[in-house]
């Protein structure tokens, strides 16, 4: 095996790799999942822009779910390294929905130790940019998996995310679930566990500007 100077062990799937026996888990229709999105949008959106970790190319798409409501918000926010400012308006414009699948779905389980035998490491949940994870998503979709179970990148605990595969676009016929505003309990969790501060962005008129020191 050649040395990788970037220290990344995950590679795209080999063209002739048989993924039919990749470890799998079946998601039940009574399981609880969560998704944070704009209140004006439906929750079941299958993206194909390439902006998401496991986005498929159109006409296929991917819908991202979390198993925890707070983590659904964190994933919507993106990277949270260090202190991060979130405005009240951002929170007010979004809801978290408790969702259930319309039918059982068999997904590839990238969190299973046996996935390593196919060349998949936990880097599939963390590596950026997304070219390699998207290549795995395409390969697993091609052999009939309904999605990928993976670990959420922006958590230090083993929170799991689900990337569902399907036709790109919105599922208007699926139940929209139970909507919940991003209330104080969610805000406290963001502030306590993710160093996220909810505050208005100060206007220039509210700031005091000091003159730079004179050069001698």
VMD Tcl script that draws the C-alpha trace (Angstrom):
set ca {
  {0.00 0.00 0.00}
  {1.43 3.37 -0.97}
  {1.95 6.07 1.64}
  {-0.68 8.78 1.72}
  {0.98 12.10 2.62}
  {-2.33 13.56 3.74}
  {-2.85 10.75 6.23}
  {-6.25 9.79 4.77}
  {-6.96 6.06 4.64}
  {-10.36 6.28 2.94}
  {-10.33 5.91 -0.83}
  {-13.13 5.77 -3.41}
  {-14.64 2.31 -3.94}
  {-12.82 0.11 -6.42}
  {-14.75 -0.15 -9.71}
  {-15.12 -3.95 -9.46}
  {-15.80 -4.06 -5.69}
  {-18.88 -6.16 -4.87}
  {-20.89 -4.17 -2.32}
  {-23.92 -6.47 -2.18}
  {-22.79 -7.83 1.21}
  {-21.85 -4.47 2.71}
  {-23.10 -4.38 6.35}
  {-26.66 -3.13 6.50}
  {-29.35 -2.10 8.96}
  {-33.09 -1.83 8.33}
  {-34.75 1.38 9.49}
  {-38.25 0.72 10.78}
  {-41.24 2.86 9.94}
  {-41.87 3.47 13.67}
  {-38.37 4.85 14.36}
  {-37.98 8.53 15.25}
  {-35.80 10.78 13.11}
  {-35.29 14.54 13.11}
  {-34.57 17.17 10.51}
  {-33.98 20.90 10.92}
  {-35.00 23.10 8.01}
  {-36.62 26.41 7.23}
  {-40.18 26.52 8.54}
  {-41.41 27.45 5.06}
  {-39.90 24.31 3.49}
  {-41.06 20.72 3.59}
  {-38.78 18.34 5.53}
  {-38.43 15.62 2.90}
  {-35.98 17.20 0.48}
  {-33.60 15.00 -1.53}
  {-30.64 17.16 -2.55}
  {-28.44 16.67 -5.58}
  {-26.36 19.86 -5.59}
  {-23.17 18.25 -4.29}
  {-23.15 20.50 -1.22}
  {-23.98 17.56 1.07}
  {-21.62 14.79 2.15}
  {-23.56 12.01 0.44}
  {-25.39 13.95 -2.29}
  {-26.16 11.82 -5.33}
  {-26.09 13.25 -8.82}
  {-29.44 14.18 -10.38}
  {-31.86 12.66 -11.10}
  {-31.06 10.99 -7.75}
  {-30.82 12.85 -4.46}
  {-30.18 12.51 -0.73}
  {-32.21 13.51 2.35}
  {-30.33 13.94 5.64}
  {-31.82 12.93 9.00}
  {-30.50 12.79 12.57}
  {-31.49 10.58 15.48}
  {-31.43 13.53 17.93}
  {-33.22 16.90 17.62}
  {-30.31 19.00 18.87}
  {-27.90 17.27 16.51}
  {-30.30 17.96 13.64}
  {-29.89 21.68 14.43}
  {-26.10 21.38 14.75}
  {-25.90 19.67 11.38}
  {-27.97 22.46 9.84}
  {-25.56 25.00 11.31}
  {-22.47 23.24 10.01}
  {-18.97 23.51 11.56}
  {-19.02 24.64 15.19}
  {-15.33 24.73 16.03}
  {-14.81 27.41 18.67}
  {-17.40 30.00 19.62}
  {-20.02 30.68 16.98}
  {-22.67 33.35 16.82}
  {-26.20 32.44 15.77}
  {-28.85 35.12 15.45}
  {-32.33 34.78 16.95}
  {-33.69 35.33 13.44}
  {-31.92 32.17 12.21}
  {-33.59 30.15 14.97}
  {-37.00 31.74 14.42}
  {-36.96 30.87 10.73}
  {-36.38 27.15 11.38}
  {-38.13 24.21 12.95}
  {-37.13 20.70 13.93}
  {-39.52 18.02 12.77}
  {-39.96 14.60 14.27}
  {-40.29 12.33 11.26}
  {-41.08 8.70 10.56}
  {-40.36 6.83 7.35}
  {-43.36 5.77 5.27}
  {-41.91 2.26 4.99}
  {-38.88 0.26 6.22}
  {-35.65 1.11 4.44}
  {-32.50 -1.02 4.26}
  {-29.42 1.20 4.43}
  {-25.69 0.57 4.34}
  {-24.23 0.77 7.85}
  {-20.94 2.68 7.71}
  {-20.75 2.55 11.53}
  {-20.44 -1.26 11.53}
  {-16.91 -2.60 12.10}
  {-17.39 -4.94 9.14}
  {-17.48 -1.90 6.82}
  {-13.72 -1.70 7.24}
  {-13.42 -4.94 5.31}
  {-14.76 -3.07 2.26}
  {-12.31 -0.21 2.73}
  {-14.65 2.14 4.63}
  {-13.32 3.89 7.73}
  {-14.95 6.48 9.98}
  {-13.37 9.10 7.73}
  {-16.42 8.70 5.51}
  {-18.23 10.78 8.17}
  {-15.55 13.46 8.55}
  {-13.44 13.85 5.42}
  {-13.69 17.07 3.40}
  {-14.23 17.84 0.61}
  {-17.01 15.37 -0.14}
  {-15.82 13.73 -3.36}
  {-14.94 10.37 -1.76}
  {-18.08 10.05 0.44}
  {-20.21 10.95 -2.59}
  {-18.47 8.23 -4.62}
  {-19.37 5.69 -1.92}
  {-22.96 6.95 -1.86}
  {-23.25 6.49 -5.61}
  {-21.79 2.99 -5.48}
  {-24.10 1.92 -2.63}
  {-27.12 3.44 -4.34}
  {-26.23 1.55 -7.52}
  {-26.42 -1.82 -5.73}
  {-29.81 -1.04 -4.18}
  {-29.17 0.34 -0.71}
  {-31.73 2.90 0.42}
  {-29.18 5.12 2.15}
  {-26.21 5.23 4.51}
  {-26.08 5.22 8.32}
  {-23.04 7.21 9.46}
  {-21.66 9.17 12.41}
  {-22.37 12.89 12.55}
  {-19.25 14.92 11.99}
  {-20.06 17.80 14.34}
  {-20.47 15.68 17.47}
  {-17.93 14.21 19.89}
  {-20.43 11.50 20.88}
  {-21.57 8.59 18.68}
  {-24.65 10.32 17.28}
  {-25.84 8.71 14.08}
  {-27.10 10.34 10.93}
  {-29.06 8.82 8.08}
  {-28.59 9.80 4.44}
  {-31.62 8.51 2.52}
  {-31.41 7.94 -1.23}
  {-34.21 8.63 -3.67}
  {-35.33 10.67 -6.63}
  {-34.12 14.27 -6.34}
  {-36.63 16.82 -5.09}
  {-39.35 17.03 -2.45}
  {-41.65 14.27 -1.20}
  {-44.91 16.14 -0.77}
  {-46.92 12.96 -0.21}
  {-44.88 11.88 2.85}
  {-46.09 12.94 6.28}
  {-44.49 16.19 7.41}
  {-44.20 14.98 11.00}
  {-44.47 17.04 14.17}
  {-42.90 20.50 14.03}
  {-41.11 21.99 17.02}
  {-39.73 25.50 17.24}
  {-36.12 25.93 18.30}
  {-37.13 26.67 21.87}
  {-35.11 27.55 24.96}
  {-34.20 23.94 25.76}
  {-32.56 23.53 22.34}
  {-30.81 26.88 22.69}
  {-29.42 25.88 26.10}
  {-28.08 22.63 24.63}
  {-26.40 24.54 21.77}
  {-24.82 26.98 24.20}
  {-23.73 24.38 26.75}
  {-22.43 21.59 24.55}
  {-21.37 23.32 21.32}
  {-20.14 26.76 22.44}
  {-22.77 28.41 20.25}
  {-23.92 31.87 21.31}
  {-27.34 33.16 20.34}
  {-27.17 36.92 19.95}
  {-27.96 39.74 17.60}
  {-25.09 40.83 15.35}
  {-24.14 44.29 16.63}
  {-24.68 47.17 14.24}
  {-21.82 49.51 13.39}
  {-23.63 52.32 15.21}
  {-23.51 50.38 18.48}
  {-19.74 49.89 18.31}
  {-17.03 52.20 19.58}
  {-14.07 52.50 17.25}
  {-10.68 53.39 18.66}
  {-8.20 55.43 16.68}
  {-5.10 53.47 15.69}
  {-1.92 54.38 17.55}
  {0.26 56.98 15.95}
  {3.38 55.75 14.26}
  {6.66 57.31 15.32}
}
mol new
graphics top color blue
foreach p $ca { graphics top sphere $p radius 0.5 }
foreach p [lrange $ca 0 end-1] q [lrange $ca 1 end] { graphics top cylinder $p $q radius 0.2 }
display resetview
